[in-house]
Each structure stands twice: as structure tokens, then as C-alpha cells.
Amino acid sequence: MDNFRIMVEELPELETEVAVSGSVRQQEVGGGVCLFIALGGLIFSA
Amino acid sequence: MIVGKDVKTWISDRPRQRATLADMAAFARDWEQGAVHRRFREAFDSIEAPTAEKVADTASALFADESWVDALIDGLAARMRADPFFDPPFRQHRTDIYDGLLVFEHELVSIAAGVSTAAQLAAKKTAPRGPTSVGFTGHLGVFKYVKAGGALLSFWEVPPITAGFTAADAGQCVRTGEREIADGEILVIDGRHQSFVIERARSNLVILQATIAPDRAPLCVEYDSASRGFVGCSATHDTSSRIQMITTLLRKLDCDAALPAMVDLLDHPDFFVRWHVMKELLGLDAGAALPHLRRMAASDPHPDPRRAARAVLDRFEAPAAKRQAA
């Protein structure tokens, strides 16, 4: 095992992929997250 | 907007700039030492064994009195009329449908006061765009619609977003109803399973918003507004994302001294952080990582890291791998 050189890029990803905090895949319809998310970013990075 | 001669004059007038900054500092000091701020601080400080629900109840009670909003806005407006270079001394909270100021910050809650204009909402609804999402923030929020603007809100729900959330079991979001919001109405939205969409508004909305810190879910989750199916998720806490980035950096730097700290992070409450750290640990020192990988495969509380760890172990323990290691 000690001789293994593990390539991190070849290790499996989780089935539930989680993006970095504050990122979204699609534009929001308009509402909860639009009102929430910037503030969430502010308080959790404070 | 300030243009032309006024800016040129102000920029070249150091005493005037200092006066503006002093006025802003004085306003911030007066606000932070004032009765409203003190009442808020005492109310949240006095919550015993704080939970999201207790903090939301306290915020709702404080929002019952909105006279301070008028006083605050009047005070800011007076300063800005007297000095157009006076900038409200609060952190700004801005999205494409909301402009607000963060007027109170506490470890349990942040409170913003702001405006969503009918024009912003209309632009959002009518602009060309691709697929759209209904978002679930992962934490409780208390909204007071000081001026509701005749807004029609639709309400949405999903299965609870917990530490054990998986894409496979995310289910679908369900539209549970819609109604027009009244001036002065207070809504408590549990972003761990509830959301809302502003469908339309006749005029501007003035909104107080409390974002509750305790007991948040690890994820903010998106569902497609058309199919209602799961689209994706992101970390609610930026610390989780920072840990991921830092452990990647440590591995790329071959920083063996970080091994003990990285092993400690294998017990992080967020499943995606645990797996990310495990991958970096494997990249840094596979031998040191192996017992932890076995433990993760056997007993991690979340199925995804268990499954991923098992897959890596199977790869290691395959005959070819054993020959290679020999």
C-alpha cells in the first residue's frame, strides 16, 4: 500500500455532487434564494 | 448618481471627505449604541439553548414593531440629502431582485432591511433566460413585508434537507399554494424544506429579513421549476468549501505535517467535506489514509462516502493492485 501513488483525479466522486458555497446551476425563478443567498453568504463568511 | 463637477470638487477637498467619513462613522456608532440595536442584541443574547425555531420566534416578535425602520430610513435619508457622498455605513445585501442593508449582525441571526422594486421583479420575469430553479436555502428565514406591494407569492416544499441528503432521494418540489401578501405580514420560511417565489408585484416591496444561523442544513438545494426535479446543490457554509480548497492545496504542496489535522477533518459533519478530505489524504499518504478509508467504507453515516470508499478499497484490493504493490 505504501508504494501506491494515488491520483486524486482518478478517485470516484460522490453520487451527490456538492458545489462550492454560493454557487447555483440555473438562474432562480425569483424569491427565497434570491432574497436569502447574498445575506447567507455574508453571515456565514463573517 | 453623482457626476461631474460635484465629484471633482469633493475628491479635491480632503476636509470635506473627512467630514463625510466622520459623519458615516458617527451614524454607525449611534445606531450600534442606540435603543433598537440594544433591544435586538439583548433579545438574542437572552435565548437559552438557541435553536433555529427559538431564534425565529424572537425575530418575529422584534419584527412586530417596525417603527424603527422608518426612523432608520429617515435618518439615512436626512444624512444623504445633507451630503450626497454619505454612504449608509452598513454592509450591502444585493441580488438581482433585492437591494438591502445589513443592519444587525449577531452570531445567531443577521437582519437586513431592503427593497425589491416592481421593476426589478418584472425584469427578472421577462428577461430571456434558460431553465430556472426553485431554491431551498437550507436555513430558516423570517420575512416581514413592511410594504407588500400587492405581491403574489407561491409556496413550495421538498422532503427535508438533512445531513443525510442524497441526490437519489431528493424527490421533487411541490407547489403547495399561492396567495397575496398583506402589508405588515410576517412569514417564517424554513428553507430546510420550504421556499417561495415572488410571482408578481404591483409596486415596490419593503422587506425586513432575518436569516437564522443555528441548525441550518448542510446544503442549499435547487429544483427545476418546470420538471420539479432535483437540479443540484451547494454548500450552505463557506467554511466547508474553504476546507475543501485548503486540503487540496495541502496535498498539492505535499504537506505531510498536515496529516493529523486532515485526519481530524474526516469527522466533519458535512459528508462532502469528509469525502473530499479522504481523497486528499489518499493523495498525500495512501498508507496513512487506508485505516480511515476502511472505517469510512464500513461506518460513515452517509451512504455516498461509504459507497465511494468501498469502491476505492475494492480497487486497492483487486489482484492486479496487489501485484503492483508487491
Interface residues (C-beta under 8 A of the other chain):
Chain A: M1 D2 N3 F4 R5 I6 M7 V8 L11 P12 E13 L14 E15 T16 E17 V18 A19 V20 S21 G22 S23 V24 R25 Q26 Q27 E28 V29 G30 G31 G32 V33 C34 L35 F36 I37 A38 L39 G40 G41 L42 I43 F44 S45 A46
Chain B: R91 H93 R94 T95 D96 I97 Y98 G100 L102 E105 V109 S110 A112 S116 L121 K124 K125 R129 G130 P131 T132 S133 V134 G135 F136 T137 H139 G141 F143 L153 S154 F165 T166 A167 A168 I189 G191 S195 F196 V197 I198 I207 Q209 T211 A213 L219 C220 E222 D224 S225 V231 G232 C233 S234 A235 T236 H237 D238 T239 S240 S241 Q244 R251 D270 F271 F272 W275 K279 E280 L282 G283 A286 G287 L290 D304 P305 R307 A308 A311 V312 F316 A321 Q324 A325
